[in-house]
Amino acid sequence: MSILKPMNAWIFDVDGVLVHLEERRIVEKQLLVSIISLLQKDDVVTFISGRSTSWQRNNVITLLEKEAQRLELPFSLFDNVFLSGEFGGTSIYFQEGKEIDQINKAHIIPKDVLSKLKKETQPFLDKFILEPKETIFTVFTRSLKTFSKDKIILVDKFQNVLNAHNSQDTLEVHVDSTAINVKYKEATKAYATGQVLFWLQKKQITPNEFIVLGDSLTDLEMGEELQRQQMPFTFVYVGDQETLETHQPSFPLTFTKEKYDKGTLEYLSDFISD
């Protein structure tokens, strides 16, 4: 039986929402203070990203831990934190101060496909960075300004690799605002949201409301999954509203005046001060 607690469950995308897209790090340090404040209120804080959990661990969680240490708060605070990486392929959660890492082996790309993808990427390493991951293959752009042009050739080459290995029915080439990913089709932010719900169920927690912060069309999958499972939620969109012209979700969106990480800080500051 779930325990209803007077808390909210927050779901944050990472790149753009917390991490500055060009700096590739958390620039708005007040975000860390705000997230710690949520944890102090016994809210649940989760992160869903295509990034690896190790990257999120080093670039988000470690900073939060330092902030908690500065405030002399117990590490048990992080028992209400969950990280989903690689679109649900990897995850980290904390239990009584112990970190628990998990990998979904069913989402690991076959070695022969992975080898070919790496080979196709080699001539383009002046434009892309190979990002180490456990279950998916990702190349990260070196320049946001030229990404829209640079990605065209690689996307085509990656798709040809999948076709050559007869993997086009199970694997896909997925492009987001900063990277090209090759992953299993079922590895999505909707799938990762299901992970969060399952983790909460194991903890016997039923939040009053979910609050989702995203900045891209892919992030809308998180709201779609919550809607499918009939969970109460508010979706805060901090990205450019122009990106929504090709897809209008079936649920209402809340917008901020500022955009991306500044928009997230705006929303959190207003929420915490109320």
KARAQUI-V80889 format. One record per helix or strand. SS is the DSSP state (hx for helix, st for strand). FROM is the first residue (numbers start at 0). LEN is the number of residues. Records with the same first field share a line. If there is no record, write none. Layout:
BEGIN
SS: FROM-LEN + FROM-LEN
END
This chain:
BEGIN
st: 2-2 + 7-5 + 14-1 + 18-1 + 43-5 + 80-5 + 89-6 + 97-6 + 127-4 + 136-5 + 170-5 + 178-6 + 204-2 + 208-6 + 232-5 + 252-3
hx: 29-11 + 52-18 + 74-6 + 85-3 + 104-3 + 110-14 + 146-18 + 188-14 + 219-9 + 240-6 + 259-14
END
